Amino acid sequence: MSKIAVVYWSGTGNTQAMADAVVDGAKNAGAQVEVLGPSQFTTDKMAEYDAVAFGCPAMGAEVLEEGEFDPMFTSIESALSGKKIALFGSYGWGDGQWMRDWEDRCNQAGAKLATSSVMANDAPDANALDECKALGAALV
């Protein structure tokens, strides 16, 4: 049985709804899933999971949330090499540049993106939630 972590930050609940769908998709595909906030996830935790889904909305000038999520992600970046991961999050403006920048960071760190990243403009619609479920299943 695959052990998956879903690590996310949500300010308005949009990314949380996406995280819930990722959890559903992974569980339905037979994985054991643990949901963690950024303050609960460290480099040491990375080795405990077969794969990790990271979720964070775009903030400010299309960047990751800077108070909790980005500092955590920066601290674990060196442990991403060879790790199966997936990315998701919501945004309310721009064109998704934060996700492209985040994917670039992951690729440069040597992570293995399991599937296409999922973005939702504001609250995730049914299609975005289905994509999140598929994202969760892709990690198993």
C-alpha positions in Angstrom: 0.0 0.0 0.0 1.4 3.4 -1.0 1.8 6.0 1.7 1.0 9.5 0.5 1.3 12.9 2.2 -0.9 15.8 1.2 0.8 19.0 2.4 -1.1 22.2 1.8 -1.8 25.8 3.0 -5.2 27.4 2.4 -6.3 31.0 3.2 -9.8 31.0 1.9 -10.7 27.3 1.7 -10.3 26.9 -2.1 -7.0 25.0 -1.8 -8.4 23.0 1.1 -11.3 21.8 -1.1 -8.7 20.8 -3.7 -6.7 19.0 -1.0 -9.8 17.1 0.1 -10.3 15.9 -3.5 -6.6 14.8 -3.8 -7.1 12.8 -0.5 -10.2 11.2 -1.9 -8.5 10.3 -5.2 -5.5 8.7 -3.4 -7.6 6.8 -0.9 -9.9 5.5 -3.7 -6.8 4.2 -5.5 -5.8 2.3 -2.4 -3.3 4.6 -0.7 -2.8 5.4 3.0 -3.0 9.2 3.2 -1.8 11.7 5.8 -2.8 15.3 5.6 -0.3 17.9 6.9 0.1 21.6 7.2 3.4 23.3 6.3 4.4 23.6 9.9 4.1 19.8 10.3 6.2 18.8 7.3 10.0 18.7 7.3 12.9 17.2 5.3 12.9 14.2 7.7 9.3 13.5 7.0 9.9 13.2 3.2 11.4 9.7 3.6 8.3 8.5 5.3 6.1 8.7 2.1 6.1 7.1 -1.3 4.8 10.3 -2.8 3.8 13.8 -1.7 1.1 16.2 -3.1 1.8 19.9 -2.3 -1.0 22.5 -2.4 -0.6 26.2 -2.2 -2.5 29.2 -3.7 -1.0 32.0 -5.6 -0.3 35.0 -3.3 0.7 38.6 -4.0 2.6 38.8 -7.3 1.9 35.2 -8.1 4.1 33.6 -5.5 3.7 30.8 -3.0 2.3 31.8 0.4 5.3 33.4 2.1 4.6 33.1 5.8 4.4 29.3 6.2 4.4 27.4 2.9 7.3 28.8 0.9 9.7 28.7 3.9 8.7 25.0 4.4 9.0 24.2 0.7 12.4 25.9 0.5 13.6 23.9 3.5 12.6 20.5 1.9 13.7 21.3 -1.7 17.0 19.5 -1.4 15.0 16.3 -0.5 12.9 16.4 -3.7 15.4 14.7 -5.9 13.9 11.4 -7.3 10.7 11.9 -5.2 7.3 11.4 -6.8 5.3 14.6 -6.2 2.3 16.5 -7.6 1.3 20.2 -7.3 -2.1 21.9 -6.9 -3.5 25.3 -5.9 -5.9 28.1 -6.6 -5.4 31.6 -7.8 -7.6 34.7 -8.3 -5.6 36.8 -10.8 -2.9 36.4 -13.3 -2.4 33.4 -15.6 -0.9 30.8 -13.4 2.7 31.9 -13.5 3.2 30.9 -9.8 2.5 27.3 -10.8 4.9 27.4 -13.7 7.6 28.8 -11.5 6.8 26.2 -8.8 7.1 23.4 -11.4 10.4 24.8 -12.5 11.7 24.8 -9.0 10.6 21.1 -8.6 12.2 20.1 -11.9 15.4 21.8 -11.0 15.5 20.0 -7.7 15.1 16.7 -9.5 11.5 15.8 -8.4 9.4 13.5 -10.5 6.1 15.2 -11.3 3.6 12.4 -11.3 1.0 14.2 -13.4 0.1 17.7 -14.7 -0.4 20.2 -11.9 -4.0 21.3 -11.2 -5.0 25.0 -10.9 -8.4 26.4 -10.0 -9.3 30.0 -10.7 -10.9 31.0 -7.3 -13.1 28.2 -5.9 -12.5 24.9 -7.7 -15.4 23.8 -9.9 -16.4 20.2 -10.5 -13.9 19.7 -13.3 -11.0 21.0 -11.1 -12.1 18.7 -8.2 -12.1 15.7 -10.6 -8.6 16.7 -11.8 -7.5 16.8 -8.1 -9.0 13.3 -7.6 -7.0 12.1 -10.6 -3.9 13.8 -9.3 -4.3 11.9 -6.0 -4.7 8.6 -7.8 -1.6 9.3 -10.0 0.5 9.4 -6.9 -0.4 5.9 -5.9 
